[in-house]
Amino acid sequence: MSPDEYLYSLLGTEAVDTGPNSPALQAQAFLMPAVREWAGNQLASVQPSGSFAKGTANRRGTDIDLLISLKPTVSETLKEIYWKLDDRFIELGYKPRHQNVSLRIKVEGVDVDLVPGKQQEDGGTDHSLYRRRADTWTKTNVATHIKTVKEAGRQGETRLLKIWRDTQGLEFPSFHLELAVIAAIGYARLAPQGAVGTWTGNMTAIFRYLRDSFENARIVDPANTNNIISEDLTKAEKAKIRAAAIEALAATHWSDVLR
């Protein structure tokens, strides 16, 4: 098996079911009564918003991000909304993991990231989210995130980098990783995704970016340039990503670093 064939086979093995009966969408359907009960008449919508919606998810990390969109008339602060959602799911028997803008729970083997947000205007797609790590809030637009990643057309490379992240046990949030792949494209003229004989070259170029430019790169939210995504990782976490990229570039076989 050639290096390119190995990478392509990984993508096939990790392909995610996105059909209406997929585990991720079944988890969403299961949670909807609880979310509706919690939000009451302040609920605007619940929609997939992360890797599942962008086409960058892998089977090993079977998950779904759900943006719980609340109407702008909700009276609680963003911080109160975040922790009240946490309290409610603890009452329901879950053990939420506190992430930066979401709460992660497990439903029938599926990791579900609940992202509570408040619409900035009624029916709009701009949302205010609570940022737990900085104890502040940010404005963002999930629809813009999905559009940015989809239009970049690098789902394959992004999925391979996520496999590498998981293999290496790195702290590298998915949206930050997705934007890093897009940034790497700007540093190297990568061949079209999926072109014959290009997987190895494209991934090598991305690892070179992580080695040479990532630590000091300024990566911003495409929906809000005041939201600096690259600041969500510490210097130590970025240094670990760089060190792992150096190892990846020095490896003899892809199976040594992606498996």
N, C-alpha and C positions, 0 to 999 in steps of 0.2 A: 504494500500500500504506500503510495507516494504521500509526502507531507500534505499536499492539497487534498488528496482523497481522505486523509485522516480527519482534517478539519471539517470537510464537507460531511463526513459520516457522523461527526459529533452533532452537527446541526440537525441531521435527520433523527438521531437518537433523542435529542432534546426538544423536538417539535412539540408545540403545545396545541391541545384541542381548543379551538375557539368557537365551536358550534354552540347552538342554544342549549344543548344538554351537557356542556363541558363542566368539569368540577368547579371551575372558578365562577361561572354564571349560576350554577346551582347553589353555591355558597352565598352569593348575593341574594338570590331569591329566598333562601332560608332566613337571612338576617333582616329582610325588609320589614316584617311585622314589628320587630324590636325597635328598628330605627324609626318607623312611623310613630310608634307609641311614645318614644323618647322625645321626638321633635314636635309632635302634635301639629297644630295648624301653621307652624313656622317652617315646615319642610317645603322646600321648593322642588328639589329633585335629588336623586341618587344616581350617580353614573360612574362607570369604570373610568379611571383617570391615569393609570400608570403604565407599566410595561405591557400588560395585557392589551390595553387599548392602542399602544404604539407599535405592537408587533415585535417587541424586543424581549419577550418573556421566554424562559426555558422551563422544561418539564421539571427539572430537579428543584427549582424554586417556585413550584406551583403556587401562585399567589394572584391576588387582584387588589388593586387600590380602588377604594370607593370614595368619591367626593360626595360628602353629605352637604348639599347646598341648602343653606338656611336663608330665609328672606331677610332683607335689610332691616325689617322692623323688629327683629329679635332684640330683646332688652338686655340680655346678658353680655358681658364683655367676652372677647375671644378666649381669654384665659379661662373664664368661668365655663364657657361652652366646652372647651377641651376637657377640663377636669370633671365636669358633670357627665359627659359622655363616658369617661373612664369609670366614674362611680356606678353608672347604670349597668355597664357590662360586667363589672365586678359583682353587682347584685344578681346578675343573670348566671353567674358561675364561671365566667371567663377570667383569665389572668392576663390583662392587657400589658403589652410591652410598650413602654413610653419611648416613642421615637421623636424626631424633631417637630414634624407637623402632623403626625399621625399616631394612632394607637393600633398596634398589631395584635390580632387575636387569631386563633386557629379554629377552623370549622371543618370537620371531617377531613383532616389532613391538608387543608388549604389554608395558607397564610393570607389573612385579609387585613389590609391596612385601611383603617377608617380615618378619613381626612375631613374633619369638620371645618366648614368655612362659611363665611357670611357674604352674600352678594353685596357688591358696592352700590348697585342700583337694581331695582325690581326687574327681574327677568334678564339681567345682564350676565355676562360670563366672567367679568372681573370679580375676584373674590379676595377677601381678607382672611388670612390664616394666622393662627397663633404659632410662634416659633418658640418651642419649649427651651431649647438650649440657651438662647439669648434672652429669654423671658420678654419677648417683644412680639410685634406682629409684622406681617409683610403682605403686600399686594401681589397677586399673581393671576394667571389666566391658564387654566388647565387645557382649554381648547387650543391655545397657542402652543403649549408644550407638545401636545399630540401632533399638531400640524408641522411643527419644526422638525421633530424626529422623523416623522413619516416622509416628509419631503426631502430630507437628507438622503434617504434611500440606502442607509447603511445598517439595516436591521441585522444582517448576517454577521458583520464584523462586531457589532455591538453585542450580539448574543454570545459570540466567541469570547469577547473580553469579559463578559459576565461569568462565563464558565471558568475562565482563568482566575477572576476575582474570588469566586467561591472555592476553587481548588486551593488557592493560596491563603484563604481565610482573611482577606483584606477588608478593612472598613472603607467602603467606596460606594456611597449612595447611588442608586440606579440613575437618577436624573443627572447627577454630576458626571457619572460615567458616560451616559449618552451624549452629553454636551462635549465631553473630552474627546470622544471619537469624532464628532463633527469638527472640533477644533483641529484635530490631527489631520483631517482632510485638507484644511487650509495650509498646513505646513508641508504637505507632500501631495503630488499629483497621483492619487490612487486610481487604479484601474476600476472600471465599473464592477459593482458587486456581482459576484457569481460568474464573471468571465473566466474562461478556461485558463487554469494555471496561475490565478492571481490571488488566491486566498493567502498563501504564505507571504507574498510580497506586501499585501495590504496590512496584514497583521504585524509584520516586521516594522513597517512604517509607523504604525500606531504605537508599538512598544518603544520605538526610538523617540517619539514625541513624549511619552511618559518618562523616559530617561532624561531627555534633554531640556524639555520646556515645561512640563506639567507643574513642577513644584512652585514656580513663580508665575504661572499663567493666571490671568484674571478672567474668570469665566462668569458671565452674568446671565441672569434669567432673561430669556428672550421676550418675556411678557412684562418685565419690569427691570430696567437697567440699574435701578437702585438696589436691587436684590443681588448681592454678590454670592453666587453659588459656591465659588471656590473658597470662601471664608468658612464654610460649614465643616471643613476638615482641618485638623490641627497640623502644625508643621511636622510633628512626629508621624501622623497618619500618612501625610503626603510622602514623607521620606521612605516609609515602608513600601508604598506603591512604587516609587522609583527603584528601590532596591530589588523588588520582585521583578520589575521590568528588565533590569540589568541581567538577572538570572535567566529570564525568558529568552533574551537575545543570545545568551551564551549557551543555551541548552542545545544538545545534539538532536533531540527528537521532540516534537510537539507534545508527545505523550508524557514527557517529563514535567510539563508545566500546565497542560490542559488535559483533564481526564474526567 
